[in-house]
């Protein structure tokens, strides 16, 4: 007999005492991680069959969905990267690095050895046949996903990249040419590469269309006779699709695509959401894209894509909150990203094309302001629609502060600007003129402005002002600071090697005992607590990601843990909520919160999970035999309203209890 246990749980992070740091008994909070990427690296493929979408990726992650919006984790039996998959004929097949896993429903799986030692580069399905092509030139086929026949031996010469199916049979793309087979059994090389490497192909409107690494397009009506069309995509595609009406060239950013009814003339389309795309499918009346950081977007078309998983990953350099919501900025895999959340839970990458790396974000004068590495400034009143602001500077911008009336903007080459209207920026007086000095932080508090900067030396330049316009200079020797704040009547600065300095007036500074020998990158003051973010330099397995103090002298470890070299880099406050962000797309919040209410029940053969909340959340089902020891079970991504799903067959236990928790 099985019992159903309904529960509402707001997950808390627990940190074991770190070396040399006393654990606080009363931590400001609660602390919640509000963005946790589904996978550490990426989702590598997405496919569709018989009403279900499937995707897999890093860490053996495998998900299925009936609508492309809400996804359920399934166990395919792997912990390594699932980068290749295909579905059709009532079966889904995934490649796990040395074997195939085959399932009829995405729940129960059977593993079979791969027929060749050649690593599988792509899987395709058509006319009742699965085709696997390898990086070293092998081709194998199967009619059921279990029994495979090698059709072409690997030769180390042809490195296959993709396979697709059309009315004339199968087409496989190699780095050195194009192959064709009518049934999947006999393969012929029908085109030899002259210039670019063909990488993507699709069948639509009675013909095959392929694109190469340069964006050049190739076409064939029968899969055997190929020709360059003389047309080129504006940029190389990540995937070519046919949605039944038009061709879609998906770019590396889901915010941008190109469409064509004939494969010749292409028009741009913009999407309202942005992820870094690795694969895409157009099937079942939906367009679904997956990619880095577990990003998933889906919709009826490019112009109405919605975010299931924001795919926020990489290093986040800033975070700020205001009445419209929360904005974070960062650098995922070389691109420049701005992400927005109306509630701190449901995140969406924005389709922006920033001209330089964003370095910080602030909320001031009823708008968000982002500063860039090359002097760019972008503003938004709602956190979603952004416009570039003329600043007439091409140097790195590092920080901004306000007293509610005047704003001060600082950056490289001694840039020190102020504005009284939020539009026109005027150079302040009294600062330095040396190009080697970078002002990285500015703080207002106690009726004073304090600016911090450094050059190639070992000290920190300090500027002081009462109006943000005229400044006086001082210097703090042998102290390299990274961030500063004001609270409880004192200025506090933090830096490398655990440096902490305090001052009651911005003039006289005292060096406090370092709480940790690690890098402190930012500090803010929130509801009586100084909160410093940490990027660990030591080899410990885990270390505190934040330090907390009521006096900036005695510090305790906060309830967030990070690993060496991957820490928290930015912080900000809004009302009674504190926000911190950093590497690997980590975003935490501390403060009061209205807990989402999750319902869980058994309805006939399916489970029903419901959410009585405007937020979207990732939910985790946990299972127990005794109500004391709970084990993580099924992950539900992007739960909204009500969702029905099936679970894998249960254990042999006589009783099992289940609860749904916010992940």
Number of C-alpha atoms within 10 A of each C-alpha: 6 12 12 14 15 15 14 15 15 16 13 15 12 11 17 14 17 16 12 11 17 14 20 16 9 8 16 19 17 16 24 21 20 20 25 21 20 26 21 19 19 27 33 23 26 28 25 23 16 14 11 18 25 26 30 31 30 22 17 20 26 26 24 25 20 18 16 23 20 22 26 25 23 23 17 26 15 18 13 13 20 25 25 26 29 24 26 21 17 12 18 26 29 26 28 26 17 14 18 23 23 24 20 15 14 25 17 16 18 14 19 16 15 23 18 19 14 20 20 28 21 25 25 24 25 19 15 12 19 24 28 30 29 26 22 21 22 26 28 23 25 17 17 18 25 17 13 19 15 18 17 17 14 20 12 12 13 18 20 27 23 24 25 21 25 20 16 19 17 28 30 29 28 28 21 19 19 27 20 25 19 18 17 23 16 11 17 13 16 15 18 14 13 8 11 15 21 26 25 26 25 22 24 21 15 12 17 25 27 25 28 22 17 17 22 22 23 20 22 18 17 18 26 22 12 18 11 14 15 9 15 19 20 16 16 20 23 21 23 24 22 20 16 12 12 15 23 26 29 27 22 20 20 31 24 19 24 21 23 16 16 14 24 16 12 19 13 12 16 16 18 19 25 29 30 28 28 23 25 26 22 22 20 18 13 18 21 29 30 30 30 28 28 29 28 34 27 25 19 15 16 25 15 15 23 22 24 27 30 32 34 33 29 23 21 28 23 26 28 26 27 20 15 17 16 23 28 31 28 28 20 21 12 9 15 17 26 27 24 24 19 19 16 20 18 20 24 26 27 22 22 18 11 17 15 16 21 29 22 23 29 24 26 21 15 13 16 23 25 29 28 24 19 18 23 24 23 19 21 17 18 18 25 23 12 18 14 14 17 13 15 10 14 13 19 24 29 24 24 27 23 22 17 10 11 17 22 27 26 26 27 25 19 21 25 27 20 24 19 15 11 18 11 12 18 15 15 17 14 15 21 20 10 12 12 14 20 26 29 24 25 27 22 26 20 16 10 16 24 26 29 25 25 23 18 8 12 12 16 23 22 22 23 24 19 15 16 27 20 15 20 14 15 14 15 19 11 10 22 23 29 22 26 27 23 24 21 15 11 16 24 27 28 27 23 20 18 20 22 27 21 22 16 16 17 22 15 10 15 12 13 15 14 19 21 23 14 20 24 31 23 26 29 24 23 22 15 13 19 23 27 35 28 32 25 25 17 14 10 12 9 17 28 27 25 26 26 27 19 17 15 24 17 15 24 23 29 31 24 23 20 22 18 16 15 18 28 32 28 27 25 23 22 16 11 12 18 24 27 30 28 29 22 21 24 23 24 19 23 19 18 13 14 7 12 18 17 24 18 22 17 14 10 7 10 13 15 16 21 18 19 13 14 11 18 21 24 24 22 19 19 17 21 18 17 10 12 7 9 15 11 14 18 17 22 25 24 21 23 21 15 14 18 17 17 14 15 11 8 10 9 7 10 9 14 18 16 23 24 27 23 22 20
